[in-house]
Amino acid sequence: MNDLKKMIETVINENREALENISEEDICRYLEMIIQAKRVFFVGVGRVLLSLEAIAKRYAHLGIDTVIVGQITEPAITAEDVLIVGSGSGETFFPLGIAEKAGEIGASVIHIGSNPDSSMRQYADLFLRIPVASRANKRDEIRSRQPMTSLFEQALLLFGDVTALLMIQKEQINLEDLWLCHANLE
């Protein structure tokens, strides 16, 4: 069981370091963009998409109108909306195409990723960097003992909950009121 405790400590410490190294200025700008948006769209693939779906659900509990790109009831994106693109590398084909299209329509684009020099840079109004190990293999990336891009996906998920708490505080949302937006057909 010593190995179990060491692995738990590794995952927690890596996530703490990743979250503590996100720019506070970028987080403030991110929050302003989310709060001012009519709707917030999310796009990603794989495990990143799973983290984004959890963030979208949490933000929906706060009363934010959230949409996962590709869902059957997806409305048209407009210039009043924000698209959040999750892509560690910033090179994933599908999110790149969606970000380009959203920008052409006039929506604001936020890229949450690891690689500041990615192709996504040309489409993003805000790049929010989670500076963890990626395929870009930058010298300043936080290294992880976990496989592949696990740390990015975990930190992204936790970032969503941290920013939800910040919005609750900023907007002075009563925690009991969140249940009004929670699914009730369960």
Secondary structure, DSSP 4 states (H G I P E B T S, - for coil): -HHHHHHHHHHHHHHHHHHHTS-HHHHHHHHHHHHH-S-EEEE--HHHHHHHHHHHHHHHHTT--EEETT-TT-----TT-EEEEE-SSS--HHHHHHHHHHHHHT-EEEEEES-TTSGGGGT-SEEEE--B--TT--TTSBP-SSSTTHHHHHHHHHHHHHHHHHHHHHTT--GGGGGGGS----
